[in-house]
Amino acid sequence: MTGIDWAGFALAVLLIELTPGPNMAWLAALSMGEGRRSGLAATAGVALGLFFNALAAALGIAFVVAASPALGQALRWGGAAFLLWLAWQSWHDAAENSPAILIDPGRSRRHFLSGMMVNLL
């Protein structure tokens, strides 16, 4: 790749990274609704999920998934089912707004795992 190619690639990556997406919207809403601890736990989960995706790509696992249509479909439908489950949980928990809910460590663990799974699937 030439210097121009690298510059174009770097510009594209910068624009993609600066554009807020679904992760950012979810993290902002979660942090505003449940506080800093939940937001940070979810952010750590998102980061770990993205790390595992990058590691899988570096190891060539993406090629295996691309070569197996059934595996690709299973991951796609698994991700869709998980997002529907998250939507259900958000709707179901919407009525709870007591201060005690904000310090429940189990919720932080759940948000961490949710952030990781959304990015893995």
C-alpha positions as CSV (number, residue, x, y, z in Angstrom):
1,M,0.0,0.0,0.0
2,T,1.2,3.5,-0.8
3,G,1.1,6.5,1.5
4,I,-2.0,7.7,-0.2
5,D,-3.7,4.4,0.4
6,W,-2.8,4.5,4.1
7,A,-4.0,8.1,4.5
8,G,-7.3,7.2,2.9
9,F,-7.6,4.2,5.1
10,A,-6.8,6.2,8.2
11,L,-9.4,8.9,7.3
12,A,-12.1,6.2,6.8
13,V,-11.3,4.6,10.1
14,L,-11.3,8.0,11.8
15,L,-14.7,8.9,10.4
16,I,-16.2,5.5,11.3
17,E,-14.8,5.8,14.9
18,L,-16.1,9.3,15.4
19,T,-19.6,8.4,14.2
20,P,-21.8,7.3,17.1
21,G,-23.5,4.0,16.6
22,P,-25.8,1.6,18.4
23,N,-23.2,0.8,21.1
24,M,-22.8,4.5,21.9
25,A,-26.6,5.1,22.0
26,W,-27.0,2.1,24.4
27,L,-24.1,3.1,26.6
28,A,-25.3,6.7,26.8
29,A,-28.9,5.7,27.7
30,L,-27.7,3.1,30.2
31,S,-25.4,5.5,31.9
32,M,-28.1,8.2,32.2
33,G,-30.7,5.8,33.4
34,E,-28.6,3.6,35.8
35,G,-25.5,5.6,36.6
36,R,-21.8,5.6,36.0
37,R,-21.1,2.1,37.4
38,S,-23.5,0.4,35.0
39,G,-22.2,2.5,32.1
40,L,-18.6,1.6,32.9
41,A,-19.4,-2.1,33.3
42,A,-21.1,-2.1,29.9
43,T,-18.3,-0.2,28.3
44,A,-15.8,-2.8,29.6
45,G,-18.0,-5.5,28.2
46,V,-18.2,-3.8,24.8
47,A,-14.4,-3.3,24.7
48,L,-13.8,-7.0,25.6
49,G,-16.3,-8.1,22.9
50,L,-14.6,-5.9,20.3
51,F,-11.2,-7.3,21.4
52,F,-12.3,-10.9,20.9
53,N,-13.7,-9.9,17.5
54,A,-10.4,-8.4,16.5
55,L,-8.5,-11.5,17.8
56,A,-10.8,-13.8,15.9
57,A,-10.2,-11.8,12.7
58,A,-6.4,-11.9,13.3
59,L,-6.5,-15.7,13.8
60,G,-8.5,-16.2,10.6
61,I,-11.7,-17.4,12.3
62,A,-13.7,-15.0,10.2
63,F,-12.7,-17.1,7.2
64,V,-14.1,-20.2,8.8
65,V,-17.4,-18.4,9.6
66,A,-17.5,-17.0,6.0
67,A,-16.9,-20.5,4.6
68,S,-19.7,-22.0,6.6
69,P,-23.1,-20.5,5.7
70,A,-24.8,-22.4,8.5
71,L,-22.4,-21.1,11.1
72,G,-22.9,-17.5,9.8
73,Q,-26.6,-17.9,9.9
74,A,-26.5,-19.3,13.5
75,L,-24.4,-16.3,14.6
76,R,-26.7,-13.9,12.8
77,W,-29.9,-15.3,14.4
78,G,-28.2,-15.7,17.7
79,G,-27.3,-12.0,17.7
80,A,-30.8,-11.0,16.7
81,A,-32.3,-13.2,19.4
82,F,-30.0,-11.7,22.0
83,L,-30.9,-8.1,20.9
84,L,-34.6,-9.0,21.3
85,W,-33.9,-10.4,24.7
86,L,-32.1,-7.1,25.6
87,A,-35.1,-5.1,24.4
88,W,-37.4,-7.3,26.5
89,Q,-35.2,-6.8,29.5
90,S,-35.1,-3.0,29.0
91,W,-38.8,-2.8,28.7
92,H,-39.4,-5.2,31.6
93,D,-37.1,-3.2,33.9
94,A,-38.3,0.2,32.8
95,A,-40.7,0.5,35.7
96,E,-38.0,0.0,38.3
97,N,-36.4,3.3,39.3
98,S,-35.7,3.1,43.0
99,P,-32.3,4.3,44.2
100,A,-31.5,0.8,45.6
101,I,-31.5,-0.6,42.0
102,L,-28.6,1.7,41.1
103,I,-26.1,0.0,43.6
104,D,-27.0,-3.6,42.8
105,P,-23.7,-5.3,41.7
106,G,-25.5,-8.0,39.8
107,R,-26.8,-5.4,37.4
108,S,-23.3,-4.2,36.6
109,R,-22.3,-7.8,35.9
110,R,-25.3,-8.2,33.6
111,H,-24.5,-5.0,31.7
112,F,-20.9,-6.1,31.3
113,L,-22.0,-9.5,29.9
114,S,-24.6,-7.8,27.7
115,G,-22.1,-5.4,26.2
116,M,-19.7,-8.2,25.5
117,M,-22.3,-10.5,23.9
118,V,-23.8,-7.8,21.7
119,N,-20.3,-7.3,20.2
120,L,-19.5,-10.9,20.0
121,L,-22.7,-11.8,18.1
